[in-house]
Amino acid sequence: MKDISIKTAVSNSLASVTFDSVTDKVIASCLLYNYVKLVMETESGNDAAAIASAYAINFKGVVSSLASSYISYSVMKSKIENTFKKTTFLSLTDDEIAIILSLYSNKREIVPFSTKRFSQFMYNETDLSLRQYNNLRNIHYNSMSLLIKYYVDTYGNSESDMHIISADVYPSNPGKGIIFVIDNILPSKIVSDIKTGIIPLDYYEVKTYGNYVKIIFK
């Protein structure tokens, strides 16, 4: 019963706080919930609502930092949106909250894109099988590196301007479908360059995908 009241207090404290997405609010709620629980377990006489209200805005900053610096953010986001299929904190089960908190506790920093080396972390992947790892590694060197090199050589971009949003469009075959963006290059420009053969890639389909580019490799 106490946990339910803490969840409600957390949800109420973040209700008026604006986030970039509902998923960001769910992540912040999980982290704030854990913090409030720890405070109440170590310091008797505290009020959950008061603690949650006092620290609510702090956890908006925590999520913002998480999104910009850690690949775990993308994994958490995918879990909430695609696995749990939830849009509110109160709809999460205790087990689902525990999974989000575990991902946060074991967070890994974002690895900038580089053509000189490969890491699954560049692609927001953390637990690939050897086969999946090798497939993605080949796509990295044979396609994605070739793509960013063109913009580095032609427009003066840096390799770290390449940002992979998702490499698991096909979860069983990470890398076959990649969603990405390159700083200061319009998605429509990238699509055009690929389709006209300026950047020769072996692919099935490429298109703009909101503010990003989505490419399906053969």
C-alpha positions as CSV (number, residue, x, y, z in Angstrom):
1,M,0.0,0.0,0.0
2,K,2.9,2.3,0.8
3,D,4.4,1.8,-2.7
4,I,1.1,2.6,-4.3
5,S,0.9,5.9,-2.4
6,I,4.5,6.7,-3.4
7,K,3.7,6.0,-7.0
8,T,0.7,8.3,-6.8
9,A,2.8,11.0,-5.2
10,V,5.4,10.8,-7.9
11,S,2.9,10.8,-10.7
12,N,1.2,13.9,-9.2
13,S,4.5,15.7,-8.6
14,L,5.5,15.4,-12.3
15,A,2.0,16.0,-13.8
16,S,2.7,19.7,-14.5
17,V,6.4,19.2,-15.5
18,T,6.9,19.4,-19.3
19,F,9.0,16.8,-20.9
20,D,10.1,16.2,-24.5
21,S,8.0,13.1,-24.7
22,V,5.6,11.0,-22.5
23,T,8.3,8.4,-22.4
24,D,10.7,10.8,-20.9
25,K,8.2,11.5,-18.2
26,V,7.8,7.8,-17.5
27,I,11.6,7.4,-17.2
28,A,11.8,10.4,-14.8
29,S,8.9,8.9,-12.8
30,C,10.7,5.6,-12.3
31,L,13.9,7.3,-11.2
32,L,12.1,9.7,-8.8
33,Y,10.0,6.8,-7.4
34,N,13.2,5.0,-6.6
35,Y,14.7,8.0,-4.9
36,V,11.6,8.7,-2.8
37,K,11.5,5.1,-1.7
38,L,15.1,5.2,-0.6
39,V,14.6,8.4,1.3
40,M,11.6,7.1,3.1
41,E,13.3,3.8,4.0
42,T,16.3,5.6,5.5
43,E,14.7,8.6,7.1
44,S,11.5,8.0,9.1
45,G,8.7,10.6,9.2
46,N,9.1,11.8,5.7
47,D,6.1,12.5,3.5
48,A,6.2,11.0,0.0
49,A,4.3,13.8,-1.7
50,A,6.6,16.4,-0.1
51,I,9.8,14.6,-1.2
52,A,8.5,14.0,-4.7
53,S,7.4,17.6,-5.2
54,A,10.8,18.9,-3.9
55,Y,12.8,16.8,-6.3
56,A,10.5,16.5,-9.4
57,I,12.2,19.1,-11.5
58,N,15.7,17.7,-10.7
59,F,14.7,14.4,-12.4
60,K,13.8,16.2,-15.6
61,G,17.4,17.2,-15.8
62,V,18.5,13.7,-15.0
63,V,16.6,12.3,-18.0
64,S,17.9,15.1,-20.2
65,S,21.5,14.2,-19.3
66,L,20.7,10.5,-19.8
67,A,19.3,11.1,-23.3
68,S,22.4,13.1,-24.4
69,S,25.1,11.0,-22.8
70,Y,24.0,7.4,-22.4
71,I,22.9,4.7,-24.8
72,S,20.8,3.2,-22.0
73,Y,18.3,6.0,-22.6
74,S,17.5,4.5,-26.0
75,V,17.1,1.0,-24.5
76,M,14.8,2.3,-21.8
77,K,12.8,4.2,-24.3
78,S,12.4,1.1,-26.5
79,K,11.4,-1.0,-23.5
80,I,8.7,1.4,-22.5
81,E,7.3,2.1,-26.0
82,N,7.8,-1.2,-27.8
83,T,8.0,-3.9,-25.1
84,F,5.8,-2.7,-22.3
85,K,3.7,-0.5,-24.7
86,K,3.0,1.9,-21.8
87,T,2.5,5.7,-21.8
88,T,2.1,6.4,-18.1
89,F,4.1,5.6,-15.0
90,L,1.1,4.4,-13.1
91,S,0.4,1.7,-15.7
92,L,3.9,0.1,-15.2
93,T,4.1,-3.0,-13.1
94,D,6.7,-3.3,-10.4
95,D,8.7,-5.7,-12.6
96,E,8.7,-3.2,-15.4
97,I,9.9,-0.4,-13.1
98,A,12.6,-2.7,-11.8
99,I,13.8,-3.3,-15.4
100,I,14.0,0.5,-16.1
101,L,15.9,1.0,-12.8
102,S,18.3,-1.8,-13.7
103,L,19.1,-0.3,-17.1
104,Y,19.7,3.1,-15.4
105,S,22.0,1.5,-12.8
106,N,24.0,-0.2,-15.5
107,K,24.0,2.7,-18.0
108,R,26.7,3.0,-20.6
109,E,27.9,6.2,-22.1
110,I,27.2,6.9,-25.8
111,V,30.1,6.0,-28.1
112,P,30.6,8.6,-30.9
113,F,30.5,7.2,-34.4
114,S,33.9,6.5,-35.9
115,T,34.9,4.9,-39.2
116,K,38.2,3.7,-37.7
117,R,36.7,1.3,-35.2
118,F,33.4,-0.4,-34.5
119,S,31.4,-0.7,-31.3
120,Q,27.8,-2.0,-31.0
121,F,27.3,0.9,-28.5
122,M,27.6,3.3,-31.5
123,Y,24.3,1.7,-32.6
124,N,22.6,1.8,-29.3
125,E,23.0,-2.0,-29.0
126,T,24.2,-3.7,-25.8
127,D,23.7,-7.4,-26.0
128,L,24.2,-8.8,-29.5
129,S,24.9,-12.4,-30.3
130,L,28.2,-13.1,-32.2
131,R,26.3,-13.4,-35.5
132,Q,24.4,-10.2,-35.0
133,Y,27.6,-8.4,-33.9
134,N,29.4,-9.5,-37.0
135,N,26.5,-8.6,-39.3
136,L,26.3,-5.1,-37.8
137,R,30.1,-4.7,-37.9
138,N,30.1,-5.5,-41.7
139,I,27.3,-2.9,-42.2
140,H,29.3,-0.4,-40.2
141,Y,32.5,-0.6,-42.3
142,N,30.9,-1.4,-45.7
143,S,28.0,1.1,-45.6
144,M,27.6,3.5,-42.7
145,S,31.3,4.5,-42.7
146,L,31.2,5.0,-46.4
147,L,28.2,7.2,-46.0
148,I,29.6,9.5,-43.4
149,K,33.0,9.7,-45.2
150,Y,31.3,11.3,-48.1
151,Y,29.9,14.1,-46.0
152,V,33.2,14.5,-44.2
153,D,35.1,14.9,-47.5
154,T,32.4,16.9,-49.3
155,Y,30.9,19.2,-46.7
156,G,33.4,19.2,-43.9
157,N,31.3,17.2,-41.4
158,S,33.0,15.3,-38.6
159,E,32.5,11.5,-38.1
160,S,30.7,12.2,-34.8
161,D,28.0,14.1,-36.7
162,M,26.5,10.7,-37.5
163,H,23.9,9.7,-34.9
164,I,22.3,6.3,-35.0
165,I,18.8,6.4,-33.6
166,S,18.0,2.8,-34.0
167,A,19.7,-0.3,-35.5
168,D,17.0,-2.8,-34.5
169,V,14.2,-2.0,-37.0
170,Y,14.4,-5.8,-37.4
171,P,15.2,-7.0,-33.8
172,S,16.4,-10.4,-35.0
173,N,18.8,-8.8,-37.4
174,P,20.2,-5.6,-36.0
175,G,21.7,-3.4,-38.6
176,K,19.6,-4.5,-41.5
177,G,17.4,-1.5,-40.9
178,I,19.0,1.6,-39.5
179,I,17.4,5.0,-38.6
180,F,20.0,7.8,-38.4
181,V,20.6,11.5,-38.8
182,I,23.7,13.5,-39.7
183,D,24.2,17.0,-38.2
184,N,23.7,19.9,-40.7
185,I,22.6,17.6,-43.5
186,L,18.9,17.4,-44.4
187,P,17.4,13.9,-44.4
188,S,16.0,14.6,-47.9
189,K,19.5,15.4,-49.1
190,I,20.9,12.2,-47.8
191,V,18.1,10.2,-49.3
192,S,18.7,11.9,-52.7
193,D,22.4,11.3,-52.6
194,I,21.9,7.6,-51.9
195,K,19.1,7.1,-54.5
196,T,21.1,8.8,-57.2
197,G,24.2,6.7,-56.5
198,I,26.4,9.5,-55.3
199,I,26.9,7.3,-52.3
200,P,26.9,3.7,-53.6
201,L,25.3,1.5,-51.1
202,D,23.7,-2.0,-51.4
203,Y,20.2,-1.4,-50.0
204,Y,16.6,-2.3,-50.5
205,E,15.0,0.9,-49.5
206,V,15.9,4.4,-48.2
207,K,13.5,7.2,-47.2
208,T,13.0,10.1,-44.9
209,Y,11.5,9.0,-41.6
210,G,10.3,12.1,-39.7
211,N,13.4,14.1,-39.0
212,Y,15.6,11.1,-39.7
213,V,16.7,8.8,-42.5
214,K,15.6,5.1,-42.6
215,I,17.6,2.7,-44.7
216,I,17.0,-1.0,-45.2
217,F,20.1,-2.9,-46.3
218,K,20.2,-6.1,-48.3
